[in-house]
Amino acid sequence: MTAMTSLSLPPRRQVSSPSMSVERRTSGLLCSTSGGKVSIGKSFGVDIDHTRAMAPSRRSASAGVPVALFSGGKKQKFIKKEDEPKEYWQTADERSGKSPLLSPISTHLSIKLADVPSKALGDGSVYICVAPRQSRRWSPGNQRTRSVHMAAVDLSESTAVAETKLKLGSGLLKVVGDECKRDGGLAAAGMVQLFAHIQLAVKSVSSVVSRASLEGLMGYYEEVGDGGRGGGGGGGGGAERDKQKKLDVVANDIVKRVLADSGVVAALASEEDEEPVFVANGGEYVVVFDPLDGSRNIDASIPTGMIFGVYARIGTPSGSSSASTTEWSLANSLQPGSTLLAGGYALFSSATMLVLSLGHGTHGFTLDTSLGEFLLTHPNIQIPKRGQIYSVNDGRYFDWPQGLRNYIDDIRQGKGQNPKKYSARYICSLVADVHRTLLYGGIAMNPRSHLRLVYECNPMGFIVEQAGGKASDGKRRIVDIKPSKLHERLPLFLGSFDDVHELESYGDVQQVVNPGYQV
Ligand SMILES: O=P(O)(O)OC[C@H]1O[C@](O)(COP(=O)(O)O)[C@@H](O)[C@@H]1O
């Protein structure tokens, strides 16, 4: 191991050690070996300034940034403050514990590789601290643990090996292909082809979403009426709040065109359309999707998402008329979630993420914008068995049934099965609320019949179950429910297995009073 020298990153443009250079760029820090074998930053998408700027807490950092946590050679969440090399502290006050970490990392970061526990270096890896703790306050005498985020690179092996070790180098299509091979029944080529188009649709919508205010795409598509929104009404919401946004229309158009172009889709059903669309007789798959979830958040640049589910086609249309192909597409779109071949969502937030499952666990990919590729950053996501966060629009508290009120009252006060008091987090964007729940645990819910079984509840329930969690309508397992109509709406409760199980034990949790809320 030749790179056991200290590596410090003063606020200068470039520093080098014999085998590694670190460049400070406006967008972050780019670390690479001078031998050109391995680089961190560009190839792996680790961007230190980005981590810090976009992720004000350790939790956010781990939600959106490809970092691995190591200490003493073992993967673990925290190291004790006293185990932490003092170089990770930023100022004298922070070192003495007088103040929390405030100053920007990039101007102070100093890493001594020699300080990294020797066990961790045994395999020739260099560990680079990409996000020294910054989320927890520490005071003298307070023994609370603090987190250190580190990325590891093996300088003694090829880039490919290092990438595998980091699990950051695997592109989405490779993972989809590998997942298909695990299941002999799946037509791997078709599924890879489909995901090539799904990820293209996601990237396209992500780009449009991020540029919406620059391109005049904020606001409603039509000032009056619901703009033809497929699922409008149905007891789910007020007419005003169900109106289509311009971006709903644009995103819907993008997804339909890109997926229809894949050559492997037989029918598409969009949350934005009244009826499914028949695409082609030869297609293997039926795709259901919500092109832009949480779109009412768009004008405030709050996270939004996309949700999709993939089914195998069943049979063939009875004729070629529009009526018979539509009828066939409808029947194919009404399959229960338990038969999903794949499902997932995209999150448009500080990072664009694509989280998917093909029935062998749930995996998260982050869009490396410098490469234009989704890289595997969250392999095999496991939702904590129990969490400490609940997510619900509790402005509706007085419309809730007693069972749900009791449940929320109990967990807020630490009187539930978990003696800890729960905190509330609600973004009002299903994808974002579920994504956080998936990573941190807890329970996310919409207790009224608002979310669509076909487009929202089933794919999200599938993803959560594949991560070891539970998804329910308060009484039944979501993916077991056979949809009776395309835009059927249900209450949805999902998250950590124990939390959802506990909620169900309160019995009366579905909100039946469901007036047309205006916001
Ligand atoms: O108004 P509520 O009941 O809090 O509903 C919010 C939920 O509605 C959604 O915006 C979806 O609603 P739409 O399907 O009408 O877009 C979710 O993203 C969010 O979780």
The ligand as an SDF file (V2000), in Angstrom:
LIG
                    3D

 20 20  0  0  0  0  0  0  0  0999 V2000
  -53.6980   15.9210    0.2310 O   0  0  0  0  0  0  0  0  0  0  0  0
  -53.1450   14.6870    0.8270 P   0  0  0  0  0  0  0  0  0  0  0  0
  -54.2040   13.7710    1.3030 O   0  0  0  0  0  0  0  0  0  0  0  0
  -52.1450   14.9980    1.8960 O   0  0  0  0  0  0  0  0  0  0  0  0
  -52.4550   13.8850   -0.3680 O   0  0  0  0  0  0  0  0  0  0  0  0
  -51.1320   14.0560   -0.7120 C   0  0  0  0  0  0  0  0  0  0  0  0
  -50.7390   12.9790   -1.6350 C   0  0  0  0  0  0  0  0  0  0  0  0
  -51.3010   13.2310   -2.8860 O   0  0  0  0  0  0  0  0  0  0  0  0
  -50.3110   13.1000   -3.8790 C   0  0  0  0  0  0  0  0  0  0  0  0
  -49.9240   14.3910   -4.2450 O   0  0  0  0  0  0  0  0  0  0  0  0
  -50.8530   12.3780   -5.0430 C   0  0  0  0  0  0  0  0  0  0  0  0
  -52.0110   13.0430   -5.4670 O   0  0  0  0  0  0  0  0  0  0  0  0
  -52.3650   13.0530   -6.9880 P   0  0  0  0  0  0  0  0  0  0  0  0
  -52.3530   11.6200   -7.4270 O   0  0  0  0  0  0  0  0  0  0  0  0
  -53.6980   13.6900   -7.0600 O   0  0  0  0  0  0  0  0  0  0  0  0
  -51.2730   13.8320   -7.6610 O   0  0  0  0  0  0  0  0  0  0  0  0
  -49.1670   12.4000   -3.2350 C   0  0  0  0  0  0  0  0  0  0  0  0
  -47.9470   12.6760   -3.8230 O   0  0  0  0  0  0  0  0  0  0  0  0
  -49.2760   12.8660   -1.8220 C   0  0  0  0  0  0  0  0  0  0  0  0
  -48.7180   11.9310   -0.9740 O   0  0  0  0  0  0  0  0  0  0  0  0
  1  2  2  0
  2  3  1  0
  2  4  1  0
  2  5  1  0
  5  6  1  0
  6  7  1  0
  7  8  1  0
  7 19  1  0
  8  9  1  0
  9 10  1  0
  9 11  1  0
  9 17  1  0
 11 12  1  0
 12 13  1  0
 13 14  2  0
 13 15  1  0
 13 16  1  0
 17 18  1  0
 17 19  1  0
 19 20  1  0
M  END
$$$$
